[in-house]
């Protein structure tokens, strides 16, 4: 099943495989809900539709697919505590 997300604001249109969205977003994600905000104008008010394309429809179609998951480290500065004056 193919999920098509259309942004009414900037008219950006992205196709996803439903199976990819389930894998990335988990089985609780509702397919009629926008999987991601519009990558161009960041709005969440996008139109979601699904279809079962025929092999002819798939000819030359661009589908956005997950490549790899990126794990990102978050860093923070930690201030070291001062030595106590009377530590004896
Ligand atoms: Zn947009």
PDB file of the backbone (N, CA, C, O) and the ligand in Angstrom, with CONECT records:
HET     ZN  A 101       1
ATOM      1  N   UNK A   1       0.846  -1.202   0.000  1.00  0.00           N
ATOM      2  CA  UNK A   1       0.000   0.000   0.000  1.00  0.00           C
ATOM      3  C   UNK A   1       0.878   1.247   0.000  1.00  0.00           C
ATOM      4  O   UNK A   1       1.886   1.323   0.704  1.00  0.00           O
ATOM      5  N   UNK A   2       0.475   2.206  -0.795  1.00  0.00           N
ATOM      6  CA  UNK A   2       1.244   3.439  -0.950  1.00  0.00           C
ATOM      7  C   UNK A   2       0.522   4.565  -0.200  1.00  0.00           C
ATOM      8  O   UNK A   2      -0.688   4.736  -0.345  1.00  0.00           O
ATOM      9  N   UNK A   3       1.271   5.329   0.602  1.00  0.00           N
ATOM     10  CA  UNK A   3       0.729   6.468   1.325  1.00  0.00           C
ATOM     11  C   UNK A   3       1.257   7.733   0.654  1.00  0.00           C
ATOM     12  O   UNK A   3       2.465   7.909   0.502  1.00  0.00           O
ATOM     13  N   UNK A   4       0.348   8.600   0.262  1.00  0.00           N
ATOM     14  CA  UNK A   4       0.741   9.852  -0.378  1.00  0.00           C
ATOM     15  C   UNK A   4       0.407  11.013   0.550  1.00  0.00           C
ATOM     16  O   UNK A   4      -0.741  11.179   0.961  1.00  0.00           O
ATOM     17  N   UNK A   5       1.423  11.821   0.879  1.00  0.00           N
ATOM     18  CA  UNK A   5       1.247  12.978   1.747  1.00  0.00           C
ATOM     19  C   UNK A   5       1.394  14.229   0.893  1.00  0.00           C
ATOM     20  O   UNK A   5       2.421  14.446   0.249  1.00  0.00           O
ATOM     21  N   UNK A   6       0.350  15.043   0.901  1.00  0.00           N
ATOM     22  CA  UNK A   6       0.368  16.269   0.109  1.00  0.00           C
ATOM     23  C   UNK A   6       0.227  17.470   1.030  1.00  0.00           C
ATOM     24  O   UNK A   6      -0.650  17.509   1.893  1.00  0.00           O
ATOM     25  N   UNK A   7       1.107  18.449   0.834  1.00  0.00           N
ATOM     26  CA  UNK A   7       1.045  19.672   1.634  1.00  0.00           C
ATOM     27  C   UNK A   7       0.244  20.717   0.857  1.00  0.00           C
ATOM     28  O   UNK A   7       0.637  21.097  -0.246  1.00  0.00           O
ATOM     29  N   UNK A   8      -0.875  21.186   1.419  1.00  0.00           N
ATOM     30  CA  UNK A   8      -1.658  22.192   0.696  1.00  0.00           C
ATOM     31  C   UNK A   8      -0.954  23.541   0.634  1.00  0.00           C
ATOM     32  O   UNK A   8      -1.252  24.357  -0.238  1.00  0.00           O
ATOM     33  N   UNK A   9      -0.013  23.785   1.563  1.00  0.00           N
ATOM     34  CA  UNK A   9       0.669  25.066   1.586  1.00  0.00           C
ATOM     35  C   UNK A   9       1.668  25.216   0.451  1.00  0.00           C
ATOM     36  O   UNK A   9       1.550  26.123  -0.373  1.00  0.00           O
ATOM     37  N   UNK A  10       2.667  24.312   0.410  1.00  0.00           N
ATOM     38  CA  UNK A  10       3.732  24.446  -0.585  1.00  0.00           C
ATOM     39  C   UNK A  10       3.593  23.433  -1.710  1.00  0.00           C
ATOM     40  O   UNK A  10       4.422  23.404  -2.619  1.00  0.00           O
ATOM     41  N   UNK A  11       2.561  22.604  -1.665  1.00  0.00           N
ATOM     42  CA  UNK A  11       2.260  21.620  -2.718  1.00  0.00           C
ATOM     43  C   UNK A  11       3.321  20.540  -2.838  1.00  0.00           C
ATOM     44  O   UNK A  11       3.406  19.858  -3.859  1.00  0.00           O
ATOM     45  N   UNK A  12       4.130  20.381  -1.799  1.00  0.00           N
ATOM     46  CA  UNK A  12       5.080  19.277  -1.797  1.00  0.00           C
ATOM     47  C   UNK A  12       4.311  17.966  -1.655  1.00  0.00           C
ATOM     48  O   UNK A  12       3.351  17.883  -0.889  1.00  0.00           O
ATOM     49  N   UNK A  13       4.733  16.951  -2.391  1.00  0.00           N
ATOM     50  CA  UNK A  13       4.032  15.677  -2.425  1.00  0.00           C
ATOM     51  C   UNK A  13       5.055  14.568  -2.251  1.00  0.00           C
ATOM     52  O   UNK A  13       6.025  14.489  -3.005  1.00  0.00           O
ATOM     53  N   UNK A  14       4.839  13.698  -1.247  1.00  0.00           N
ATOM     54  CA  UNK A  14       5.788  12.635  -0.945  1.00  0.00           C
ATOM     55  C   UNK A  14       5.037  11.314  -0.845  1.00  0.00           C
ATOM     56  O   UNK A  14       3.974  11.245  -0.227  1.00  0.00           O
ATOM     57  N   UNK A  15       5.586  10.270  -1.449  1.00  0.00           N
ATOM     58  CA  UNK A  15       5.016   8.925  -1.371  1.00  0.00           C
ATOM     59  C   UNK A  15       5.825   8.069  -0.407  1.00  0.00           C
ATOM     60  O   UNK A  15       7.054   8.137  -0.373  1.00  0.00           O
ATOM     61  N   UNK A  16       5.116   7.263   0.374  1.00  0.00           N
ATOM     62  CA  UNK A  16       5.761   6.298   1.270  1.00  0.00           C
ATOM     63  C   UNK A  16       5.092   4.940   1.082  1.00  0.00           C
ATOM     64  O   UNK A  16       3.927   4.858   0.695  1.00  0.00           O
ATOM     65  N   UNK A  17       5.838   3.886   1.360  1.00  0.00           N
ATOM     66  CA  UNK A  17       5.216   2.576   1.497  1.00  0.00           C
ATOM     67  C   UNK A  17       4.642   2.472   2.901  1.00  0.00           C
ATOM     68  O   UNK A  17       5.303   2.840   3.872  1.00  0.00           O
ATOM     69  N   UNK A  18       3.424   1.975   3.014  1.00  0.00           N
ATOM     70  CA  UNK A  18       2.795   1.836   4.333  1.00  0.00           C
ATOM     71  C   UNK A  18       3.641   0.940   5.238  1.00  0.00           C
ATOM     72  O   UNK A  18       3.754   1.198   6.437  1.00  0.00           O
ATOM     73  N   UNK A  19       4.234  -0.106   4.671  1.00  0.00           N
ATOM     74  CA  UNK A  19       5.049  -1.028   5.478  1.00  0.00           C
ATOM     75  C   UNK A  19       6.267  -0.313   6.065  1.00  0.00           C
ATOM     76  O   UNK A  19       6.684  -0.614   7.183  1.00  0.00           O
ATOM     77  N   UNK A  20       6.836   0.626   5.318  1.00  0.00           N
ATOM     78  CA  UNK A  20       7.977   1.390   5.835  1.00  0.00           C
ATOM     79  C   UNK A  20       7.552   2.265   7.006  1.00  0.00           C
ATOM     80  O   UNK A  20       8.271   2.377   7.999  1.00  0.00           O
ATOM     81  N   UNK A  21       6.367   2.891   6.883  1.00  0.00           N
ATOM     82  CA  UNK A  21       5.897   3.762   7.959  1.00  0.00           C
ATOM     83  C   UNK A  21       5.617   2.960   9.220  1.00  0.00           C
ATOM     84  O   UNK A  21       5.897   3.419  10.327  1.00  0.00           O
ATOM     85  N   UNK A  22       5.062   1.753   9.055  1.00  0.00           N
ATOM     86  CA  UNK A  22       4.796   0.906  10.216  1.00  0.00           C
ATOM     87  C   UNK A  22       6.112   0.525  10.889  1.00  0.00           C
ATOM     88  O   UNK A  22       6.212   0.499  12.115  1.00  0.00           O
ATOM     89  N   UNK A  23       7.126   0.227  10.060  1.00  0.00           N
ATOM     90  CA  UNK A  23       8.418  -0.172  10.616  1.00  0.00           C
ATOM     91  C   UNK A  23       9.058   0.983  11.386  1.00  0.00           C
ATOM     92  O   UNK A  23       9.635   0.776  12.454  1.00  0.00           O
ATOM     93  N   UNK A  24       8.955   2.197  10.844  1.00  0.00           N
ATOM     94  CA  UNK A  24       9.636   3.337  11.448  1.00  0.00           C
ATOM     95  C   UNK A  24       8.829   3.921  12.603  1.00  0.00           C
ATOM     96  O   UNK A  24       9.389   4.250  13.649  1.00  0.00           O
ATOM     97  N   UNK A  25       7.519   4.050  12.419  1.00  0.00           N
ATOM     98  CA  UNK A  25       6.691   4.762  13.390  1.00  0.00           C
ATOM     99  C   UNK A  25       6.013   3.826  14.387  1.00  0.00           C
ATOM    100  O   UNK A  25       5.475   4.295  15.390  1.00  0.00           O
ATOM    101  N   UNK A  26       6.024   2.528  14.142  1.00  0.00           N
ATOM    102  CA  UNK A  26       5.400   1.579  15.037  1.00  0.00           C
ATOM    103  C   UNK A  26       3.982   1.263  14.616  1.00  0.00           C
ATOM    104  O   UNK A  26       3.361   2.030  13.879  1.00  0.00           O
ATOM    105  N   UNK A  27       3.458   0.119  15.089  1.00  0.00           N
ATOM    106  CA  UNK A  27       2.124  -0.320  14.653  1.00  0.00           C
ATOM    107  C   UNK A  27       0.987   0.539  15.182  1.00  0.00           C
ATOM    108  O   UNK A  27      -0.132   0.466  14.673  1.00  0.00           O
ATOM    109  N   UNK A  28       1.261   1.363  16.210  1.00  0.00           N
ATOM    110  CA  UNK A  28       0.175   2.194  16.757  1.00  0.00           C
ATOM    111  C   UNK A  28      -0.120   3.400  15.883  1.00  0.00           C
ATOM    112  O   UNK A  28      -1.162   4.039  16.030  1.00  0.00           O
ATOM    113  N   UNK A  29       0.786   3.709  14.982  1.00  0.00           N
ATOM    114  CA  UNK A  29       0.559   4.890  14.146  1.00  0.00           C
ATOM    115  C   UNK A  29      -0.620   4.658  13.214  1.00  0.00           C
ATOM    116  O   UNK A  29      -0.686   3.645  12.518  1.00  0.00           O
ATOM    117  N   UNK A  30      -1.560   5.618  13.210  1.00  0.00           N
ATOM    118  CA  UNK A  30      -2.725   5.529  12.329  1.00  0.00           C
ATOM    119  C   UNK A  30      -2.327   6.025  10.937  1.00  0.00           C
ATOM    120  O   UNK A  30      -1.726   7.090  10.793  1.00  0.00           O
ATOM    121  N   UNK A  31      -2.669   5.241   9.925  1.00  0.00           N
ATOM    122  CA  UNK A  31      -2.192   5.561   8.585  1.00  0.00           C
ATOM    123  C   UNK A  31      -2.816   6.829   8.015  1.00  0.00           C
ATOM    124  O   UNK A  31      -2.259   7.434   7.098  1.00  0.00           O
ATOM    125  N   UNK A  32      -3.982   7.244   8.552  1.00  0.00           N
ATOM    126  CA  UNK A  32      -4.590   8.463   8.025  1.00  0.00           C
ATOM    127  C   UNK A  32      -3.999   9.712   8.674  1.00  0.00           C
ATOM    128  O   UNK A  32      -4.278  10.833   8.248  1.00  0.00           O
ATOM    129  N   UNK A  33      -3.182   9.513   9.705  1.00  0.00           N
ATOM    130  CA  UNK A  33      -2.541  10.662  10.344  1.00  0.00           C
ATOM    131  C   UNK A  33      -1.228  10.975   9.638  1.00  0.00           C
ATOM    132  O   UNK A  33      -0.544  10.069   9.161  1.00  0.00           O
ATOM    133  N   UNK A  34      -0.876  12.259   9.571  1.00  0.00           N
ATOM    134  CA  UNK A  34       0.376  12.622   8.901  1.00  0.00           C
ATOM    135  C   UNK A  34       1.563  11.958   9.592  1.00  0.00           C
ATOM    136  O   UNK A  34       1.715  12.095  10.806  1.00  0.00           O
ATOM    137  N   UNK A  35       2.401  11.246   8.856  1.00  0.00           N
ATOM    138  CA  UNK A  35       3.558  10.602   9.484  1.00  0.00           C
ATOM    139  C   UNK A  35       4.608  11.603   9.932  1.00  0.00           C
ATOM    140  O   UNK A  35       5.248  11.419  10.967  1.00  0.00           O
ATOM    141  N   UNK A  36       4.784  12.666   9.151  1.00  0.00           N
ATOM    142  CA  UNK A  36       5.775  13.690   9.463  1.00  0.00           C
ATOM    143  C   UNK A  36       5.190  15.038   9.070  1.00  0.00           C
ATOM    144  O   UNK A  36       4.318  15.106   8.203  1.00  0.00           O
ATOM    145  N   UNK A  37       5.657  16.106   9.695  1.00  0.00           N
ATOM    146  CA  UNK A  37       5.272  17.424   9.178  1.00  0.00           C
ATOM    147  C   UNK A  37       5.910  17.651   7.815  1.00  0.00           C
ATOM    148  O   UNK A  37       6.860  16.965   7.438  1.00  0.00           O
ATOM    149  N   UNK A  38       5.374  18.623   7.080  1.00  0.00           N
ATOM    150  CA  UNK A  38       5.944  18.950   5.773  1.00  0.00           C
ATOM    151  C   UNK A  38       7.403  19.350   5.971  1.00  0.00           C
ATOM    152  O   UNK A  38       7.708  20.204   6.804  1.00  0.00           O
ATOM    153  N   UNK A  39       8.298  18.735   5.211  1.00  0.00           N
ATOM    154  CA  UNK A  39       9.724  18.998   5.420  1.00  0.00           C
ATOM    155  C   UNK A  39      10.116  20.375   4.913  1.00  0.00           C
ATOM    156  O   UNK A  39      11.196  20.872   5.234  1.00  0.00           O
ATOM    157  N   UNK A  40       9.253  20.990   4.131  1.00  0.00           N
ATOM    158  CA  UNK A  40       9.598  22.307   3.595  1.00  0.00           C
ATOM    159  C   UNK A  40       9.056  23.424   4.469  1.00  0.00           C
ATOM    160  O   UNK A  40       9.800  24.330   4.846  1.00  0.00           O
ATOM    161  N   UNK A  41       7.756  23.373   4.801  1.00  0.00           N
ATOM    162  CA  UNK A  41       7.184  24.481   5.575  1.00  0.00           C
ATOM    163  C   UNK A  41       6.785  24.050   6.988  1.00  0.00           C
ATOM    164  O   UNK A  41       6.184  24.837   7.719  1.00  0.00           O
ATOM    165  N   UNK A  42       7.109  22.816   7.384  1.00  0.00           N
ATOM    166  CA  UNK A  42       6.957  22.329   8.759  1.00  0.00           C
ATOM    167  C   UNK A  42       5.511  22.235   9.239  1.00  0.00           C
ATOM    168  O   UNK A  42       5.290  21.981  10.423  1.00  0.00           O
ATOM    169  N   UNK A  43       4.516  22.430   8.369  1.00  0.00           N
ATOM    170  CA  UNK A  43       3.153  22.341   8.841  1.00  0.00           C
ATOM    171  C   UNK A  43       2.750  20.884   9.034  1.00  0.00           C
ATOM    172  O   UNK A  43       3.212  20.002   8.311  1.00  0.00           O
ATOM    173  N   UNK A  44       1.895  20.644  10.004  1.00  0.00           N
ATOM    174  CA  UNK A  44       1.350  19.304  10.209  1.00  0.00           C
ATOM    175  C   UNK A  44      -0.003  19.151   9.515  1.00  0.00           C
ATOM    176  O   UNK A  44      -0.585  18.066   9.497  1.00  0.00           O
ATOM    177  N   UNK A  45      -0.489  20.248   8.949  1.00  0.00           N
ATOM    178  CA  UNK A  45      -1.791  20.215   8.270  1.00  0.00           C
ATOM    179  C   UNK A  45      -1.597  19.725   6.843  1.00  0.00           C
ATOM    180  O   UNK A  45      -1.742  20.491   5.890  1.00  0.00           O
ATOM    181  N   UNK A  46      -1.269  18.441   6.698  1.00  0.00           N
ATOM    182  CA  UNK A  46      -1.058  17.879   5.369  1.00  0.00           C
ATOM    183  C   UNK A  46      -2.147  16.853   5.072  1.00  0.00           C
ATOM    184  O   UNK A  46      -2.733  16.267   5.982  1.00  0.00           O
ATOM    185  N   UNK A  47      -2.402  16.650   3.804  1.00  0.00           N
ATOM    186  CA  UNK A  47      -3.414  15.680   3.372  1.00  0.00           C
ATOM    187  C   UNK A  47      -2.760  14.321   3.179  1.00  0.00           C
ATOM    188  O   UNK A  47      -1.733  14.201   2.510  1.00  0.00           O
ATOM    189  N   UNK A  48      -3.369  13.299   3.773  1.00  0.00           N
ATOM    190  CA  UNK A  48      -2.840  11.946   3.664  1.00  0.00           C
ATOM    191  C   UNK A  48      -3.847  11.088   2.915  1.00  0.00           C
ATOM    192  O   UNK A  48      -5.023  11.051   3.279  1.00  0.00           O
ATOM    193  N   UNK A  49      -3.400  10.403   1.879  1.00  0.00           N
ATOM    194  CA  UNK A  49      -4.280   9.479   1.165  1.00  0.00           C
ATOM    195  C   UNK A  49      -3.512   8.190   0.891  1.00  0.00           C
ATOM    196  O   UNK A  49      -2.281   8.195   0.864  1.00  0.00           O
ATOM    197  N   UNK A  50      -4.217   7.103   0.691  1.00  0.00           N
ATOM    198  CA  UNK A  50      -3.545   5.844   0.414  1.00  0.00           C
ATOM    199  C   UNK A  50      -4.123   5.224  -0.839  1.00  0.00           C
ATOM    200  O   UNK A  50      -5.259   5.502  -1.222  1.00  0.00           O
ATOM    201  N   UNK A  51      -3.339   4.393  -1.461  1.00  0.00           N
ATOM    202  CA  UNK A  51      -3.791   3.716  -2.669  1.00  0.00           C
ATOM    203  C   UNK A  51      -3.020   2.413  -2.819  1.00  0.00           C
ATOM    204  O   UNK A  51      -1.933   2.244  -2.266  1.00  0.00           O
ATOM    205  N   UNK A  52      -3.601   1.512  -3.567  1.00  0.00           N
ATOM    206  CA  UNK A  52      -2.905   0.281  -3.921  1.00  0.00           C
ATOM    207  C   UNK A  52      -2.580   0.408  -5.409  1.00  0.00           C
ATOM    208  O   UNK A  52      -3.424   0.149  -6.267  1.00  0.00           O
ATOM    209  N   UNK A  53      -1.336   0.813  -5.698  1.00  0.00           N
ATOM    210  CA  UNK A  53      -0.998   1.132  -7.084  1.00  0.00           C
ATOM    211  C   UNK A  53      -0.824  -0.122  -7.935  1.00  0.00           C
ATOM    212  O   UNK A  53      -0.391  -1.166  -7.447  1.00  0.00           O
ATOM    213  N   UNK A  54      -1.160  -0.002  -9.183  1.00  0.00           N
ATOM    214  CA  UNK A  54      -0.916  -1.081 -10.140  1.00  0.00           C
ATOM    215  C   UNK A  54       0.527  -0.990 -10.607  1.00  0.00           C
ATOM    216  O   UNK A  54       1.146   0.065 -10.465  1.00  0.00           O
ATOM    217  N   UNK A  55       1.080  -2.057 -11.158  1.00  0.00           N
ATOM    218  CA  UNK A  55       2.460  -1.987 -11.660  1.00  0.00           C
ATOM    219  C   UNK A  55       2.660  -0.844 -12.648  1.00  0.00           C
ATOM    220  O   UNK A  55       3.747  -0.271 -12.724  1.00  0.00           O
ATOM    221  N   UNK A  56       1.631  -0.516 -13.395  1.00  0.00           N
ATOM    222  CA  UNK A  56       1.751   0.593 -14.346  1.00  0.00           C
ATOM    223  C   UNK A  56       1.894   1.928 -13.601  1.00  0.00           C
ATOM    224  O   UNK A  56       2.652   2.802 -14.022  1.00  0.00           O
ATOM    225  N   UNK A  57       1.144   2.079 -12.470  1.00  0.00           N
ATOM    226  CA  UNK A  57       1.243   3.316 -11.678  1.00  0.00           C
ATOM    227  C   UNK A  57       2.646   3.484 -11.091  1.00  0.00           C
ATOM    228  O   UNK A  57       3.125   4.602 -10.907  1.00  0.00           O
ATOM    229  N   UNK A  58       3.297   2.347 -10.799  1.00  0.00           N
ATOM    230  CA  UNK A  58       4.592   2.408 -10.123  1.00  0.00           C
ATOM    231  C   UNK A  58       5.723   2.790 -11.069  1.00  0.00           C
ATOM    232  O   UNK A  58       6.818   3.132 -10.622  1.00  0.00           O
ATOM    233  N   UNK A  59       5.472   2.735 -12.340  1.00  0.00           N
ATOM    234  CA  UNK A  59       6.508   3.051 -13.331  1.00  0.00           C
ATOM    235  C   UNK A  59       7.002   4.482 -13.144  1.00  0.00           C
ATOM    236  O   UNK A  59       6.239   5.432 -13.316  1.00  0.00           O
ATOM    237  N   UNK A  60       8.271   4.635 -12.794  1.00  0.00           N
ATOM    238  CA  UNK A  60       8.862   5.959 -12.664  1.00  0.00           C
ATOM    239  C   UNK A  60       8.451   6.727 -11.418  1.00  0.00           C
ATOM    240  O   UNK A  60       8.775   7.906 -11.278  1.00  0.00           O
ATOM    241  N   UNK A  61       7.731   6.058 -10.505  1.00  0.00           N
ATOM    242  CA  UNK A  61       7.275   6.747  -9.296  1.00  0.00           C
ATOM    243  C   UNK A  61       8.425   6.885  -8.295  1.00  0.00           C
ATOM    244  O   UNK A  61       9.253   5.983  -8.162  1.00  0.00           O
ATOM    245  N   UNK A  62       8.468   8.008  -7.601  1.00  0.00           N
ATOM    246  CA  UNK A  62       9.467   8.213  -6.549  1.00  0.00           C
ATOM    247  C   UNK A  62       8.821   7.934  -5.197  1.00  0.00           C
ATOM    248  O   UNK A  62       7.816   8.550  -4.841  1.00  0.00           O
ATOM    249  N   UNK A  63       9.404   7.005  -4.449  1.00  0.00           N
ATOM    250  CA  UNK A  63       8.907   6.661  -3.124  1.00  0.00           C
ATOM    251  C   UNK A  63      10.016   6.918  -2.122  1.00  0.00           C
ATOM    252  O   UNK A  63      11.156   6.493  -2.310  1.00  0.00           O
ATOM    253  N   UNK A  64       9.665   7.620  -1.054  1.00  0.00           N
ATOM    254  CA  UNK A  64      10.653   7.944  -0.017  1.00  0.00           C
ATOM    255  C   UNK A  64      10.748   6.753   0.927  1.00  0.00           C
ATOM    256  O   UNK A  64       9.743   6.326   1.495  1.00  0.00           O
ATOM    257  N   UNK A  65      11.968   6.211   1.096  1.00  0.00           N
ATOM    258  CA  UNK A  65      12.139   5.002   1.892  1.00  0.00           C
ATOM    259  C   UNK A  65      13.215   5.197   2.951  1.00  0.00           C
ATOM    260  O   UNK A  65      14.174   5.935   2.725  1.00  0.00           O
ATOM    261  N   UNK A  66      13.071   4.546   4.105  1.00  0.00           N
ATOM    262  CA  UNK A  66      14.094   4.679   5.145  1.00  0.00           C
ATOM    263  C   UNK A  66      15.381   3.998   4.723  1.00  0.00           C
ATOM    264  O   UNK A  66      15.364   2.885   4.198  1.00  0.00           O
ATOM    265  N   UNK A  67      16.493   4.671   4.957  1.00  0.00           N
ATOM    266  CA  UNK A  67      17.798   4.133   4.564  1.00  0.00           C
ATOM    267  C   UNK A  67      18.492   3.539   5.781  1.00  0.00           C
ATOM    268  O   UNK A  67      18.835   2.356   5.792  1.00  0.00           O
ATOM    269  N   UNK A  68      18.695   4.346   6.786  1.00  0.00           N
ATOM    270  CA  UNK A  68      19.270   3.843   8.024  1.00  0.00           C
ATOM    271  C   UNK A  68      18.891   4.771   9.158  1.00  0.00           C
ATOM    272  O   UNK A  68      18.622   5.955   8.959  1.00  0.00           O
ATOM    273  N   UNK A  69      18.878   4.204  10.350  1.00  0.00           N
ATOM    274  CA  UNK A  69      18.538   4.975  11.531  1.00  0.00           C
ATOM    275  C   UNK A  69      19.804   5.605  12.084  1.00  0.00           C
ATOM    276  O   UNK A  69      20.842   4.949  12.176  1.00  0.00           O
ATOM    277  N   UNK A  70      19.720   6.868  12.449  1.00  0.00           N
ATOM    278  CA  UNK A  70      20.864   7.580  12.979  1.00  0.00           C
ATOM    279  C   UNK A  70      20.681   7.741  14.487  1.00  0.00           C
ATOM    280  O   UNK A  70      19.670   8.273  14.944  1.00  0.00           O
ATOM    281  N   UNK A  71      21.661   7.280  15.247  1.00  0.00           N
ATOM    282  CA  UNK A  71      21.638   7.462  16.700  1.00  0.00           C
ATOM    283  C   UNK A  71      22.521   8.655  17.022  1.00  0.00           C
ATOM    284  O   UNK A  71      23.695   8.691  16.652  1.00  0.00           O
ATOM    285  N   UNK A  72      21.955   9.616  17.705  1.00  0.00           N
ATOM    286  CA  UNK A  72      22.668  10.858  17.947  1.00  0.00           C
ATOM    287  C   UNK A  72      22.979  11.012  19.432  1.00  0.00           C
ATOM    288  O   UNK A  72      22.102  10.826  20.275  1.00  0.00           O
ATOM    289  N   UNK A  73      24.216  11.349  19.750  1.00  0.00           N
ATOM    290  CA  UNK A  73      24.603  11.605  21.133  1.00  0.00           C
ATOM    291  C   UNK A  73      24.255  13.034  21.499  1.00  0.00           C
ATOM    292  O   UNK A  73      24.497  13.959  20.725  1.00  0.00           O
ATOM    293  N   UNK A  74      23.690  13.209  22.676  1.00  0.00           N
ATOM    294  CA  UNK A  74      23.426  14.539  23.225  1.00  0.00           C
ATOM    295  C   UNK A  74      24.515  14.835  24.257  1.00  0.00           C
ATOM    296  O   UNK A  74      24.778  14.021  25.143  1.00  0.00           O
ATOM    297  N   UNK A  75      25.143  16.002  24.134  1.00  0.00           N
ATOM    298  CA  UNK A  75      26.215  16.394  25.047  1.00  0.00           C
ATOM    299  C   UNK A  75      25.748  17.550  25.911  1.00  0.00           C
ATOM    300  O   UNK A  75      24.898  18.342  25.505  1.00  0.00           O
ATOM    301  N   UNK A  76      26.312  17.639  27.108  1.00  0.00           N
ATOM    302  CA  UNK A  76      26.061  18.795  27.963  1.00  0.00           C
ATOM    303  C   UNK A  76      27.313  19.092  28.765  1.00  0.00           C
ATOM    304  O   UNK A  76      28.154  18.223  28.996  1.00  0.00           O
ATOM    305  N   UNK A  77      27.409  20.330  29.178  1.00  0.00           N
ATOM    306  CA  UNK A  77      28.532  20.734  30.027  1.00  0.00           C
ATOM    307  C   UNK A  77      28.169  20.459  31.475  1.00  0.00           C
ATOM    308  O   UNK A  77      27.081  20.814  31.928  1.00  0.00           O
ATOM    309  N   UNK A  78      29.077  19.829  32.194  1.00  0.00           N
ATOM    310  CA  UNK A  78      28.854  19.582  33.617  1.00  0.00           C
ATOM    311  C   UNK A  78      29.931  20.305  34.403  1.00  0.00           C
ATOM    312  O   UNK A  78      31.126  20.107  34.185  1.00  0.00           O
ATOM    313  N   UNK A  79      29.477  21.155  35.329  1.00  0.00           N
ATOM    314  CA  UNK A  79      30.421  21.918  36.134  1.00  0.00           C
ATOM    315  C   UNK A  79      30.871  21.056  37.302  1.00  0.00           C
ATOM    316  O   UNK A  79      30.043  20.498  38.022  1.00  0.00           O
ATOM    317  N   UNK A  80      32.191  20.944  37.493  1.00  0.00           N
ATOM    318  CA  UNK A  80      32.708  20.117  38.577  1.00  0.00           C
ATOM    319  C   UNK A  80      32.520  20.830  39.907  1.00  0.00           C
ATOM    320  O   UNK A  80      32.647  22.051  40.001  1.00  0.00           O
ATOM    321  N   UNK A  81      32.214  20.037  40.939  1.00  0.00           N
ATOM    322  CA  UNK A  81      32.002  20.639  42.255  1.00  0.00           C
ATOM    323  C   UNK A  81      33.340  21.073  42.854  1.00  0.00           C
ATOM    324  O   UNK A  81      34.362  20.408  42.687  1.00  0.00           O
ATOM    325  N   UNK A  82      33.301  22.205  43.557  1.00  0.00           N
ATOM    326  CA  UNK A  82      34.517  22.697  44.205  1.00  0.00           C
ATOM    327  C   UNK A  82      34.871  21.792  45.382  1.00  0.00           C
ATOM    328  O   UNK A  82      34.008  21.180  46.012  1.00  0.00           O
ATOM    329  N   UNK A  83      36.208  21.730  45.659  1.00  0.00           N
ATOM    330  CA  UNK A  83      36.651  20.940  46.806  1.00  0.00           C
ATOM    331  C   UNK A  83      36.159  21.586  48.093  1.00  0.00           C
ATOM    332  O   UNK A  83      36.179  22.809  48.226  1.00  0.00           O
ATOM    333  N   UNK A  84      35.718  20.766  49.036  1.00  0.00           N
ATOM    334  CA  UNK A  84      35.289  21.298  50.345  1.00  0.00           C
ATOM    335  C   UNK A  84      36.522  21.820  51.091  1.00  0.00           C
ATOM    336  O   UNK A  84      37.583  21.197  51.046  1.00  0.00           O
ATOM    337  N   UNK A  85      36.383  22.977  51.787  1.00  0.00           N
ATOM    338  CA  UNK A  85      37.500  23.592  52.509  1.00  0.00           C
ATOM    339  C   UNK A  85      37.956  22.703  53.681  1.00  0.00           C
ATOM    340  O   UNK A  85      39.136  22.374  53.801  1.00  0.00           O
ATOM    341  N   UNK A  86      37.002  22.326  54.534  1.00  0.00           N
ATOM    342  CA  UNK A  86      37.362  21.514  55.691  1.00  0.00           C
ATOM    343  C   UNK A  86      36.873  20.090  55.479  1.00  0.00           C
ATOM    344  O   UNK A  86      35.822  19.684  55.972  1.00  0.00           O
ATOM    345  N   UNK A  87      37.677  19.350  54.726  1.00  0.00           N
ATOM    346  CA  UNK A  87      37.243  17.999  54.391  1.00  0.00           C
ATOM    347  C   UNK A  87      37.924  16.972  55.302  1.00  0.00           C
ATOM    348  O   UNK A  87      37.874  15.775  55.019  1.00  0.00           O
ATOM    349  N   UNK A  88      38.554  17.418  56.385  1.00  0.00           N
ATOM    350  CA  UNK A  88      39.223  16.468  57.244  1.00  0.00           C
ATOM    351  C   UNK A  88      38.431  16.241  58.479  1.00  0.00           C
ATOM    352  O   UNK A  88      38.837  15.460  59.339  1.00  0.00           O
TER     353      UNK A  88
HETATM  354 ZN    ZN A 101       4.639  22.362   2.863  1.00  0.00          ZN
END
